[in-house]
C-alpha cells in the first residue's frame, strides 16, 4: 500500500514537472510587455480559458513553444480575459487568434491549426505572402491605443456591475441606471471642457455695435427766415417774369396789327 502511494505521488510529481516545462515554453504577454514582440520574430496566440477551440489548440501550441529555439522564433500567448486592453489593441474578434510578428510588422495567421501547418508557415516563410497590418491599424497606433483604453474601461464596468449585483445584492436595473447617469455626467463634463478649450483657442468676437446715425439738424429761426425770404424773392421774380412775358406778347401783337393796317391801306 505504501509502495503504491509512493509511486502515485512520484507520477504526480513527474506530471507536474512536465506540465511546468510545457508552460514555460510559451511566454505570457501582458499590457506591460507586449512591446517586446516588436523585437525579433514572434508567434503569439490570443485565447480565453473558457474557449473549447483554445483548449484543443493548447497541446499543439506547447509543442511549438518547445521547438521555438530550433525554429529561432519566440512563442507567446495572451489571455484576453486577463488583458482585455490587448484584445482591443489587436482587434480580436475570434478565438483563438494567432499573430505572426517580425521586426514590428504584424500579420494575422490564416493557415491550418495543426503542428505541421504552423511549423511550415515559419520555416518556409509563408508570412511573406500576407499583407502586414497597415500603420493606422497597427497595435501601436493612436487609434488602437484609444480602442485598448475603451476595452479596459468596459471590462472595469463589467467587474463593478458583477460586484454590485452578486456581492451587494443590488438589482441589475439599478446598476444599469447608475452607469447611465454616470455616463451622462461624464459626457456633460467632457463637453464643458471641450467648450472651454475651444473658447481659449478661438475666442468668440464681440458683436459689432450698429452705426449711430446723426439726426438731421433742426433749422433755427434765422434759417427759417432766410428760407422764407428766398421763397418770397423767388415768387416775386416769377411774377416779374410773367409780367415781362405778357408785355412782350402785347408788343408783338401790336406790331402785327400795325403791319396789317399798313398793308390794307
Short mmCIF file of the C-alpha atoms (twelve columns), coordinates in Angstrom:
data_MODEL
# 
_entry.id   MODEL 
# 
loop_
_atom_site.group_PDB 
_atom_site.id 
_atom_site.type_symbol 
_atom_site.label_atom_id 
_atom_site.label_alt_id 
_atom_site.label_comp_id 
_atom_site.label_asym_id 
_atom_site.label_seq_id 
_atom_site.Cartn_x 
_atom_site.Cartn_y 
_atom_site.Cartn_z 
_atom_site.pdbx_PDB_model_num 
ATOM 1   C CA . UNK A 1   0.000   0.000   0.000   1 
ATOM 2   C CA . UNK A 2   2.840   2.351   0.864   1 
ATOM 3   C CA . UNK A 3   4.653   1.458   -2.351  1 
ATOM 4   C CA . UNK A 4   1.553   2.176   -4.447  1 
ATOM 5   C CA . UNK A 5   1.019   5.551   -2.799  1 
ATOM 6   C CA . UNK A 6   4.683   6.456   -3.236  1 
ATOM 7   C CA . UNK A 7   4.605   5.513   -6.921  1 
ATOM 8   C CA . UNK A 8   1.400   7.506   -7.421  1 
ATOM 9   C CA . UNK A 9   2.982   10.532  -5.754  1 
ATOM 10  C CA . UNK A 10  6.054   10.154  -7.981  1 
ATOM 11  C CA . UNK A 11  3.881   10.075  -11.091 1 
ATOM 12  C CA . UNK A 12  2.087   13.224  -9.987  1 
ATOM 13  C CA . UNK A 13  5.402   14.990  -9.417  1 
ATOM 14  C CA . UNK A 14  6.658   13.955  -12.864 1 
ATOM 15  C CA . UNK A 15  3.409   15.106  -14.489 1 
ATOM 16  C CA . UNK A 16  3.610   18.458  -12.730 1 
ATOM 17  C CA . UNK A 17  7.219   18.878  -13.856 1 
ATOM 18  C CA . UNK A 18  6.283   18.072  -17.465 1 
ATOM 19  C CA . UNK A 19  3.347   20.490  -17.467 1 
ATOM 20  C CA . UNK A 20  5.539   23.168  -15.903 1 
ATOM 21  C CA . UNK A 21  8.142   22.706  -18.621 1 
ATOM 22  C CA . UNK A 22  5.437   22.928  -21.250 1 
ATOM 23  C CA . UNK A 23  4.045   26.070  -19.704 1 
ATOM 24  C CA . UNK A 24  7.481   27.662  -19.571 1 
ATOM 25  C CA . UNK A 25  7.844   27.180  -23.329 1 
ATOM 26  C CA . UNK A 26  5.246   29.880  -24.129 1 
ATOM 27  C CA . UNK A 27  5.737   33.423  -22.827 1 
ATOM 28  C CA . UNK A 28  2.766   35.085  -21.143 1 
ATOM 29  C CA . UNK A 29  2.339   38.567  -22.683 1 
ATOM 30  C CA . UNK A 30  0.734   41.416  -20.739 1 
ATOM 31  C CA . UNK A 31  -0.086  45.093  -21.214 1 
ATOM 32  C CA . UNK A 32  3.392   45.990  -19.996 1 
ATOM 33  C CA . UNK A 33  5.380   43.515  -22.116 1 
ATOM 34  C CA . UNK A 34  3.573   43.410  -25.462 1 
ATOM 35  C CA . UNK A 35  6.129   45.810  -26.985 1 
ATOM 36  C CA . UNK A 36  8.703   43.014  -26.709 1 
ATOM 37  C CA . UNK A 37  7.026   41.421  -29.726 1 
ATOM 38  C CA . UNK A 38  8.427   44.177  -31.940 1 
ATOM 39  C CA . UNK A 39  11.941  42.789  -31.427 1 
ATOM 40  C CA . UNK A 40  12.799  39.712  -33.454 1 
ATOM 41  C CA . UNK A 41  10.275  37.158  -34.684 1 
ATOM 42  C CA . UNK A 42  7.247   36.107  -32.660 1 
ATOM 43  C CA . UNK A 43  4.246   33.830  -32.905 1 
ATOM 44  C CA . UNK A 44  1.504   34.903  -30.494 1 
ATOM 45  C CA . UNK A 45  -1.753  33.197  -29.604 1 
ATOM 46  C CA . UNK A 46  -4.778  35.046  -28.199 1 
ATOM 47  C CA . UNK A 47  -7.016  32.748  -26.164 1 
ATOM 48  C CA . UNK A 48  -9.540  32.524  -23.352 1 
ATOM 49  C CA . UNK A 49  -9.625  29.769  -20.700 1 
ATOM 50  C CA . UNK A 50  -13.319 29.075  -21.336 1 
ATOM 51  C CA . UNK A 51  -12.876 28.643  -25.128 1 
ATOM 52  C CA . UNK A 52  -13.138 24.991  -26.321 1 
ATOM 53  C CA . UNK A 53  -11.166 25.660  -29.518 1 
ATOM 54  C CA . UNK A 54  -8.396  27.282  -27.458 1 
ATOM 55  C CA . UNK A 55  -8.214  24.200  -25.235 1 
ATOM 56  C CA . UNK A 56  -7.843  21.903  -28.236 1 
ATOM 57  C CA . UNK A 57  -5.039  24.088  -29.599 1 
ATOM 58  C CA . UNK A 58  -3.175  24.213  -26.266 1 
ATOM 59  C CA . UNK A 59  -1.165  20.925  -26.573 1 
ATOM 60  C CA . UNK A 60  -0.158  21.806  -30.153 1 
ATOM 61  C CA . UNK A 61  0.879   25.275  -29.048 1 
ATOM 62  C CA . UNK A 62  3.010   23.877  -26.216 1 
ATOM 63  C CA . UNK A 63  4.857   21.609  -28.662 1 
ATOM 64  C CA . UNK A 64  5.554   24.560  -30.967 1 
ATOM 65  C CA . UNK A 65  6.737   26.599  -27.977 1 
ATOM 66  C CA . UNK A 66  9.240   23.875  -27.017 1 
ATOM 67  C CA . UNK A 67  10.568  23.950  -30.591 1 
ATOM 68  C CA . UNK A 68  10.853  27.744  -30.581 1 
ATOM 69  C CA . UNK A 69  14.629  27.739  -30.087 1 
ATOM 70  C CA . UNK A 70  15.128  25.342  -33.005 1 
ATOM 71  C CA . UNK A 71  12.873  27.480  -35.192 1 
ATOM 72  C CA . UNK A 72  14.606  30.666  -33.984 1 
ATOM 73  C CA . UNK A 73  11.295  32.208  -33.004 1 
ATOM 74  C CA . UNK A 74  9.704   33.344  -29.739 1 
ATOM 75  C CA . UNK A 75  6.296   31.912  -28.877 1 
ATOM 76  C CA . UNK A 76  3.867   33.846  -26.691 1 
ATOM 77  C CA . UNK A 77  0.255   33.870  -25.625 1 
ATOM 78  C CA . UNK A 78  -2.275  36.429  -24.377 1 
ATOM 79  C CA . UNK A 79  -5.208  35.678  -22.079 1 
ATOM 80  C CA . UNK A 80  -7.850  38.142  -23.311 1 
ATOM 81  C CA . UNK A 81  -9.853  37.755  -20.106 1 
ATOM 82  C CA . UNK A 82  -6.869  38.945  -18.062 1 
ATOM 83  C CA . UNK A 83  -5.741  41.611  -20.535 1 
ATOM 84  C CA . UNK A 84  -8.804  42.997  -22.351 1 
ATOM 85  C CA . UNK A 85  -6.784  46.012  -23.458 1 
ATOM 86  C CA . UNK A 86  -4.669  43.793  -25.722 1 
ATOM 87  C CA . UNK A 87  -7.857  42.265  -27.105 1 
ATOM 88  C CA . UNK A 88  -8.931  45.726  -28.260 1 
ATOM 89  C CA . UNK A 89  -5.452  46.757  -29.383 1 
ATOM 90  C CA . UNK A 90  -5.170  43.723  -31.697 1 
ATOM 91  C CA . UNK A 91  -8.911  43.721  -32.623 1 
ATOM 92  C CA . UNK A 92  -9.522  40.125  -31.583 1 
ATOM 93  C CA . UNK A 93  -12.906 39.088  -32.980 1 
ATOM 94  C CA . UNK A 94  -12.474 35.287  -32.843 1 
ATOM 95  C CA . UNK A 95  -10.713 32.819  -30.551 1 
ATOM 96  C CA . UNK A 96  -8.123  31.535  -30.827 1 
ATOM 97  C CA . UNK A 97  -6.349  34.123  -32.990 1 
ATOM 98  C CA . UNK A 98  -2.686  33.805  -33.973 1 
ATOM 99  C CA . UNK A 99  -0.444  36.698  -34.953 1 
ATOM 100 C CA . UNK A 100 2.959   36.480  -36.603 1 
ATOM 101 C CA . UNK A 101 5.243   39.407  -35.790 1 
ATOM 102 C CA . UNK A 102 8.631   40.132  -37.304 1 
ATOM 103 C CA . UNK A 103 10.598  43.364  -36.947 1 
ATOM 104 C CA . UNK A 104 7.493   45.273  -35.862 1 
ATOM 105 C CA . UNK A 105 5.280   44.027  -38.744 1 
ATOM 106 C CA . UNK A 106 2.055   42.334  -37.650 1 
ATOM 107 C CA . UNK A 107 0.331   39.669  -39.752 1 
ATOM 108 C CA . UNK A 108 -2.692  37.601  -38.826 1 
ATOM 109 C CA . UNK A 109 -2.136  33.877  -39.338 1 
ATOM 110 C CA . UNK A 110 -4.788  32.359  -41.619 1 
ATOM 111 C CA . UNK A 111 -3.431  28.800  -42.116 1 
ATOM 112 C CA . UNK A 112 -4.227  25.442  -40.573 1 
ATOM 113 C CA . UNK A 113 -4.101  24.803  -36.839 1 
ATOM 114 C CA . UNK A 114 -2.017  21.630  -36.877 1 
ATOM 115 C CA . UNK A 115 1.573   21.491  -35.683 1 
ATOM 116 C CA . UNK A 116 2.937   20.777  -39.175 1 
ATOM 117 C CA . UNK A 117 0.998   23.662  -40.754 1 
ATOM 118 C CA . UNK A 118 2.290   26.183  -38.251 1 
ATOM 119 C CA . UNK A 119 5.895   24.929  -38.432 1 
ATOM 120 C CA . UNK A 120 5.844   25.031  -42.262 1 
ATOM 121 C CA . UNK A 121 4.465   28.552  -42.107 1 
ATOM 122 C CA . UNK A 122 7.545   29.577  -40.113 1 
ATOM 123 C CA . UNK A 123 10.219  27.511  -41.864 1 
ATOM 124 C CA . UNK A 124 9.068   28.282  -45.420 1 
ATOM 125 C CA . UNK A 125 8.440   31.939  -44.567 1 
ATOM 126 C CA . UNK A 126 4.909   31.865  -45.909 1 
ATOM 127 C CA . UNK A 127 4.168   35.037  -43.986 1 
ATOM 128 C CA . UNK A 128 5.788   36.972  -46.859 1 
ATOM 129 C CA . UNK A 129 2.666   36.293  -48.948 1 
ATOM 130 C CA . UNK A 130 0.485   38.000  -46.325 1 
ATOM 131 C CA . UNK A 131 -0.018  41.756  -46.221 1 
ATOM 132 C CA . UNK A 132 1.081   43.274  -42.911 1 
ATOM 133 C CA . UNK A 133 -1.383  45.269  -40.848 1 
ATOM 134 C CA . UNK A 134 -1.392  48.928  -42.087 1 
ATOM 135 C CA . UNK A 135 0.212   51.570  -39.910 1 
ATOM 136 C CA . UNK A 136 -3.016  53.255  -38.796 1 
ATOM 137 C CA . UNK A 137 -4.424  49.824  -37.830 1 
ATOM 138 C CA . UNK A 138 -1.259  48.585  -36.105 1 
ATOM 139 C CA . UNK A 139 -1.436  47.844  -32.350 1 
ATOM 140 C CA . UNK A 140 0.885   50.729  -31.543 1 
ATOM 141 C CA . UNK A 141 -1.119  53.372  -33.426 1 
ATOM 142 C CA . UNK A 142 -3.061  56.154  -31.724 1 
ATOM 143 C CA . UNK A 143 -6.436  54.717  -32.782 1 
ATOM 144 C CA . UNK A 144 -5.675  51.266  -31.406 1 
ATOM 145 C CA . UNK A 145 -4.403  52.795  -28.157 1 
ATOM 146 C CA . UNK A 146 -7.761  54.537  -27.688 1 
ATOM 147 C CA . UNK A 147 -9.566  51.277  -28.508 1 
ATOM 148 C CA . UNK A 148 -7.449  49.456  -25.942 1 
ATOM 149 C CA . UNK A 149 -8.337  52.071  -23.337 1 
ATOM 150 C CA . UNK A 150 -12.059 51.656  -24.116 1 
ATOM 151 C CA . UNK A 151 -11.800 47.871  -23.750 1 
ATOM 152 C CA . UNK A 152 -10.178 48.298  -20.341 1 
ATOM 153 C CA . UNK A 153 -12.970 50.632  -19.236 1 
ATOM 154 C CA . UNK A 154 -15.649 48.218  -20.447 1 
ATOM 155 C CA . UNK A 155 -14.056 45.360  -18.520 1 
ATOM 156 C CA . UNK A 156 -13.814 47.525  -15.399 1 
ATOM 157 C CA . UNK A 157 -17.503 48.438  -15.720 1 
ATOM 158 C CA . UNK A 158 -18.368 44.774  -16.114 1 
ATOM 159 C CA . UNK A 159 -16.433 43.837  -12.962 1 
ATOM 160 C CA . UNK A 160 -18.097 46.636  -10.969 1 
ATOM 161 C CA . UNK A 161 -21.517 45.534  -12.222 1 
ATOM 162 C CA . UNK A 162 -20.793 41.953  -11.141 1 
ATOM 163 C CA . UNK A 163 -19.654 43.082  -7.693  1 
ATOM 164 C CA . UNK A 164 -22.734 45.288  -7.207  1 
ATOM 165 C CA . UNK A 165 -25.231 42.647  -8.293  1 
ATOM 166 C CA . UNK A 166 -23.650 39.497  -6.809  1 
ATOM 167 C CA . UNK A 167 -21.764 40.676  -3.729  1 
ATOM 168 C CA . UNK A 168 -24.046 43.516  -2.609  1 
ATOM 169 C CA . UNK A 169 -27.331 42.156  -3.991  1 
ATOM 170 C CA . UNK A 170 -28.223 45.333  -5.885  1 
ATOM 171 C CA . UNK A 171 -30.861 44.766  -8.629  1 
ATOM 172 C CA . UNK A 172 -29.406 44.806  -12.155 1 
ATOM 173 C CA . UNK A 173 -31.712 47.639  -13.299 1 
ATOM 174 C CA . UNK A 174 -30.409 49.917  -10.548 1 
ATOM 175 C CA . UNK A 175 -26.828 49.144  -11.572 1 
ATOM 176 C CA . UNK A 176 -27.651 49.978  -15.202 1 
ATOM 177 C CA . UNK A 177 -29.320 53.212  -14.083 1 
ATOM 178 C CA . UNK A 178 -26.259 54.187  -12.070 1 
ATOM 179 C CA . UNK A 179 -23.953 53.605  -15.034 1 
ATOM 180 C CA . UNK A 180 -26.301 55.539  -17.337 1 
ATOM 181 C CA . UNK A 181 -26.295 58.557  -15.006 1 
ATOM 182 C CA . UNK A 182 -22.508 58.398  -14.690 1 
ATOM 183 C CA . UNK A 183 -22.187 58.238  -18.475 1 
ATOM 184 C CA . UNK A 184 -24.379 61.339  -18.901 1 
ATOM 185 C CA . UNK A 185 -22.479 63.228  -16.186 1 
ATOM 186 C CA . UNK A 186 -19.090 62.351  -17.696 1 
ATOM 187 C CA . UNK A 187 -20.332 63.352  -21.157 1 
ATOM 188 C CA . UNK A 188 -21.505 66.736  -19.886 1 
ATOM 189 C CA . UNK A 189 -18.227 67.297  -18.057 1 
ATOM 190 C CA . UNK A 190 -16.145 66.423  -21.132 1 
ATOM 191 C CA . UNK A 191 -18.363 68.639  -23.296 1 
ATOM 192 C CA . UNK A 192 -17.809 71.544  -20.915 1 
ATOM 193 C CA . UNK A 193 -14.059 71.019  -21.070 1 
ATOM 194 C CA . UNK A 194 -14.135 70.978  -24.884 1 
ATOM 195 C CA . UNK A 195 -16.133 74.214  -24.943 1 
ATOM 196 C CA . UNK A 196 -13.643 75.887  -22.600 1 
ATOM 197 C CA . UNK A 197 -10.704 74.705  -24.689 1 
ATOM 198 C CA . UNK A 198 -12.336 75.920  -27.915 1 
ATOM 199 C CA . UNK A 199 -13.039 79.318  -26.336 1 
ATOM 200 C CA . UNK A 200 -9.409  79.615  -25.252 1 
ATOM 201 C CA . UNK A 201 -8.078  78.650  -28.685 1 
ATOM 202 C CA . UNK A 202 -10.633 80.536  -30.797 1 
ATOM 203 C CA . UNK A 203 -12.329 83.174  -28.641 1 
ATOM 204 C CA . UNK A 204 -15.649 84.450  -29.945 1 
ATOM 205 C CA . UNK A 205 -15.684 88.000  -31.323 1 
ATOM 206 C CA . UNK A 206 -17.814 90.690  -29.678 1 
ATOM 207 C CA . UNK A 207 -20.856 91.724  -31.764 1 
ATOM 208 C CA . UNK A 208 -20.407 94.932  -33.720 1 
ATOM 209 C CA . UNK A 209 -22.401 97.923  -32.495 1 
ATOM 210 C CA . UNK A 210 -24.728 99.425  -35.084 1 
ATOM 211 C CA . UNK A 211 -23.513 102.688 -36.608 1 
ATOM 212 C CA . UNK A 212 -25.080 105.708 -34.946 1 
ATOM 213 C CA . UNK A 213 -26.929 107.894 -37.445 1 
ATOM 214 C CA . UNK A 214 -26.913 111.598 -36.558 1 
ATOM 215 C CA . UNK A 215 -30.400 113.093 -36.723 1 
ATOM 216 C CA . UNK A 216 -30.845 115.956 -39.200 1 
ATOM 217 C CA . UNK A 217 -30.112 119.349 -37.670 1 
ATOM 218 C CA . UNK A 218 -33.197 121.349 -36.909 1 
ATOM 219 C CA . UNK A 219 -33.485 124.682 -38.645 1 
ATOM 220 C CA . UNK A 220 -33.073 127.720 -36.449 1 
ATOM 221 C CA . UNK A 221 -35.357 130.761 -36.684 1 
ATOM 222 C CA . UNK A 222 -32.757 132.624 -38.733 1 
ATOM 223 C CA . UNK A 223 -32.541 129.764 -41.211 1 
ATOM 224 C CA . UNK A 224 -36.308 129.720 -41.459 1 
ATOM 225 C CA . UNK A 225 -36.400 133.472 -42.089 1 
ATOM 226 C CA . UNK A 226 -33.746 133.118 -44.789 1 
ATOM 227 C CA . UNK A 227 -35.694 130.324 -46.433 1 
ATOM 228 C CA . UNK A 228 -38.953 132.327 -46.344 1 
ATOM 229 C CA . UNK A 229 -37.104 135.369 -47.743 1 
ATOM 230 C CA . UNK A 230 -35.692 133.279 -50.555 1 
ATOM 231 C CA . UNK A 231 -39.127 131.872 -51.276 1 
ATOM 232 C CA . UNK A 232 -40.625 135.396 -51.428 1 
ATOM 233 C CA . UNK A 233 -37.858 136.609 -53.744 1 
ATOM 234 C CA . UNK A 234 -38.407 133.636 -55.953 1 
ATOM 235 C CA . UNK A 235 -42.121 134.310 -56.133 1 
ATOM 236 C CA . UNK A 236 -41.501 137.979 -56.970 1 
ATOM 237 C CA . UNK A 237 -39.057 137.032 -59.703 1 
ATOM 238 C CA . UNK A 238 -41.586 134.630 -61.129 1 
ATOM 239 C CA . UNK A 239 -44.263 137.336 -61.136 1 
ATOM 240 C CA . UNK A 240 -41.912 139.847 -62.793 1 
ATOM 241 C CA . UNK A 241 -41.005 137.305 -65.406 1 
ATOM 242 C CA . UNK A 242 -44.658 136.618 -66.123 1 
ATOM 243 C CA . UNK A 243 -45.341 140.351 -66.483 1 
ATOM 244 C CA . UNK A 244 -42.433 140.746 -68.879 1 
ATOM 245 C CA . UNK A 245 -43.703 137.853 -70.954 1 
ATOM 246 C CA . UNK A 246 -47.189 139.424 -71.080 1 
ATOM 247 C CA . UNK A 247 -45.733 142.798 -72.155 1 
ATOM 248 C CA . UNK A 248 -43.632 141.139 -74.819 1 
ATOM 249 C CA . UNK A 249 -46.714 139.313 -76.102 1 
ATOM 250 C CA . UNK A 250 -48.711 142.548 -76.194 1 
ATOM 251 C CA . UNK A 251 -45.863 144.261 -78.077 1 
ATOM 252 C CA . UNK A 252 -45.721 141.563 -80.694 1 
ATOM 253 C CA . UNK A 253 -49.486 141.644 -81.133 1 
ATOM 254 C CA . UNK A 254 -49.400 145.467 -81.564 1 
ATOM 255 C CA . UNK A 255 -46.709 145.291 -84.206 1 
ATOM 256 C CA . UNK A 256 -48.674 142.653 -86.090 1 
ATOM 257 C CA . UNK A 257 -51.810 144.872 -86.084 1 
ATOM 258 C CA . UNK A 258 -49.833 147.844 -87.370 1 
ATOM 259 C CA . UNK A 259 -48.389 145.806 -90.184 1 
ATOM 260 C CA . UNK A 260 -51.852 144.612 -91.171 1 
ATOM 261 C CA . UNK A 261 -53.314 148.106 -91.210 1 
ATOM 262 C CA . UNK A 262 -50.459 149.447 -93.348 1 
ATOM 263 C CA . UNK A 263 -50.950 146.609 -95.817 1 
ATOM 264 C CA . UNK A 264 -54.709 147.263 -96.068 1 
ATOM 265 C CA . UNK A 265 -54.186 150.980 -96.662 1 
# 
